[in-house]
Amino acid sequence: MPVRGSLSWLTCPGTPWPADGRPGELREHVMTVNQATFREALAHVPTAVSVVTTVDVRGEPWGVTVGTLGSLSLAPPLVLFCLDRSSASHDVLTTSARFLINVLGDRQAEVAAWFSNRGGHGFDGHHTTVHGLPAISEALTRLLCVQNGLIRGGDHTIVIGSVENIEIGTGTPLVYYERGYRSLADPPAESVNPLARRVVRTVADAHNRR
C-alpha cells in the first residue's frame, strides 16, 4: 500500500546533535577518496543479501536485491536498507507503506542475481504471498515492515522500517563479498588476508560440525 501524501525527508546528523535534540542537516562532503578505491574497500566488507518486496499502486509485485540490510533499533524494533535513487524500484519502495524483507539462503544466489538485474520487475506469473505482499520462497528470514522514515544520503535513500512480524527459518545465509555471492561455508578465497582466512575457516568448520 503506497504512502499517502508527499514524501517527507528526515535529515541525518552530519555533526554532533544540537542541544535541543533535533538532528542536524547533512553536511556537504568534499570527496577526498576516489570512487574506485572506495568501491574496492567496500568489496571487502561482507554483507547479507535480501530481496525487499512490495506492491505498487496498481497492485503489481515489485522486488529488489539489497546488500545493505542493517539493524537500527531494538526498542522499538527498527531496520534499515539503502536504495540507489536512480533505480527503477526506488519510487515504488520509498512510497510504499509496507514492505517485506526476505533474507536469502546460500542456495539462492540465482534469486539474488535475478532481482538485481530486473529493475524491480522480478516476479513472473505466480508467486508466493505473505501478509498480502509478494514473498521469496524458502527465504531464511522474513521481516514484515511498515515504513518509518526516509533519509536522503548522497546518491541513495535510507529506508527505515518498523518491524511488525518476523518469520525465522533455518539454513546458512547468502553473503555478498568481493563482488560475488558466497556462503559462509565456502572455502576462503586466496585473495583474503591470513587473519580473514582463519575467521572464515573457523565459521566453516563450525558449520560443518553441526
N, C-alpha and C positions, 0 to 999 in steps of 0.2 A: 504494500500500500504506500503510495507516494506521500511525502510530507506536504501538507497544505501550506500555501503562502510562500513568501520569498525566503531564500536562504539567509540564515544569519550566521556570520562567521565569528568564531571565537578568536581570540588573539593568544599567541604563545609568548611566554615571558622570555625576552632576549637578554634582560638584565634582571638583577635581584628585584623581587616583588616590592612594590611601594608599601608604605606603612598602612594604607587603607585596605590592603589585602587584595586589590584588583590586579589582574595580570597586566604586564606592560605590553607595549607594542613590539612586534617582531622587528628587530633591527636590520637595517641594510647591511649586507655582508660583502666585503671585498674579497674576491676569490684569490687566495694565495696558493692553492694547490690545484694543479691541472686535473682535468676530469679523468684522464687515463690513469693517473696514479690513484685517484680516489676510487675509481672502479676496481682497480687491481687490489687495493687494500680490502675493500668490502667483499671481494670474491673469496677472501679467506675467512669470512665470518659465516659459519653455518646457520641456516635458518630453517624453521619448519615450513612446510608447504601446505597451503589451504586453498580451497575454492570457495569464494563467497558468492552466494546465490540470492536472488530476489526476483520480483516480477515488476514489470513496468506498468504504466497507466492503462495499457491495453490488456494486462494480464499475461503478457508474454514472458517466458522464463529467461533470465539472464544469469551468467556465471562468469567469474574472472579468477584467474590464479593469482594468489598473492604470497609473497615470501616475507611479509612484514608484520605478521600477527604478533601481538605482544600483550602482556597483562599490564593493566594500568592501575587498578584499584581492587582491593579485596572487599572493602566495605564502603560503598556499595560495590558489587562485582562489575568492573568495567574492563573492556578490552579495547584495543585499537589496531588498525591496519592502515596502510598508506596506498593511495591511488594516484597514478600518473594523470595529471589534469588534461593531457592530450588524448587519453584512451577513450575508445568508443563507449565503454561502460561507465565512465566517470559520472556523467549527469544522471544516469539511472540509479546508480548506487548511492550517490550523495543526496538524492531526493526521495529515497525510499525510507519509509518509517520503520520497516522491519527487514532484517536480512538474516541469513543462515550461514554460519561459518562451518565448513566441512574440512576437518583436518585429515589429510591424506595419509594412507599407509605406504610402506615401502614398495608395494607391488602396484602402485597407482601412478607411476611416472608418466605413463601414456595419457592418463586423465589430466594430469597437470599440464603436460605439453599441449594437449588438445584445447583446453580452455585458455591457455596462454596465447594461442595463435588464432583464436576465433573472434576476437574483438567483442566478447561478451555473449555471442550467439553460439554457445557450445552445445545447446540441447537440440537434438534432432528427434522428433517424434515423441514416443513415450518416455517418461522419466518418473522417478520416484518423487513423491511429495511428502514432506514432513512439516507439520504445523502450518499447512497451507502454502508452503514455499517449496520450490524445486530443491531436490537434495541429491547428493552424490552417494550412490550405493556403496556400501562397505567402507564408508569413512570411519576413521578411528574414533573421532570425537566430533560431536556436533554442538554448536553453541547458537541458540536462538537469541537474537539481539534486537533491541529497539534502539534506533539511532538516538544518541545522547548529545552529540555535538560534532562540529566540523572545525578543523584548524587548517588554515592555509599556510603551508610550509614550502617555500620555494616553488618548484615545478610540480609538487604533489599536494594532495589533500589528505590530512589525517582524519580518519573517520573513527569516532568513538562510539562504542556500542554498550548499552546496558544489558547484561546477560539475564535473560528471562527463563531459560530452560537449558539443561545440559544432558547430553547422552554420551556415555563413555563406553567405548569398545575395548578390544584387545588387539595387540599386534605391535609391530615396530614402525615408527613414523618415517615418512619420507622427508629427506632434508635436501636443501639446495646448497651446494658447496663447490667452489672452484668452477663455477659456470656449468654445473651439471647436477642432475638429480641423483641422490645417493641414499643408501640405507646406513643406519648406524652400525649394522652388522657387516658392511663392506670392508674388505681388507684395505689398509691405509695406502693412499697414493704416495709414490716415491717423492713427489714434489713437496710433500708436507714436512715441516721441520721435525727433528727427532722427538722433541717433547710431545708434539701433537700426535705423532705416530704412536707413542706409548699410551696416550689417552684413548685414542681410537681402538687400539688393541685391547685395552682394559675393558672398554664398553662392549666390544665384540665378544670377548671371552665370557663376560658376564651373561650376555645374551645367549651364547651357545650352551651355557651350563643350565639354562632354565629347562 
